Amino acid sequence: MKLAFKKITINSFLILLSWNTVSCSQAQETEQVAQKKNSEQNIVQPQNSQKNRENFTTFYSEFVSAIENDNWQQLSKLTKFPFTFRGQLDFEGELQVNQSQFSHIMPTFMEQETFVDLEGEAFPTTYRTLALSPMSKAKKMAAQKAEIHDFVFIKENNQWWFSEVYTDLSNVNLN
């Protein structure tokens, strides 16, 4: 009975997440100020193919689409290498992988179990489910860095990149 209640609760949580709207106005405001400053200083803006990666909401949509469609090549194009798998706790360390290793690891990694905290109680889910959940609220959002669920994104050279993920390092299988 308790397990059924937990499943209903997590499903309700995921449905509620899907109804939330994206809220990154602070980061977008900072981006707009930087863009205005750049234009005042006559700094050359990136080509159109790169402009869509200046806006975090648009970038995150591409990130989700790549995972949803199992398009690991597209996900690689959105990723900064070496990519870092970081332990949940500082003493657990990290593992850096190149593009080839990343493409090999990600299909099975996204299916690995992780947990989402809902009102102080942990519920099992997968990294894929977390990635496909709407970005209702970033854990941390700044002009140059965003943390959503266990995923970390950075902005370098006016472009957003998927840079690392927090995980139990035993989830990362290099074989």
Order of alpha helices (4+ residues) and beta strands (2+ residues): alpha-alpha-alpha-alpha-alpha-beta-beta-alpha-beta-beta-alpha-beta-beta-beta-beta
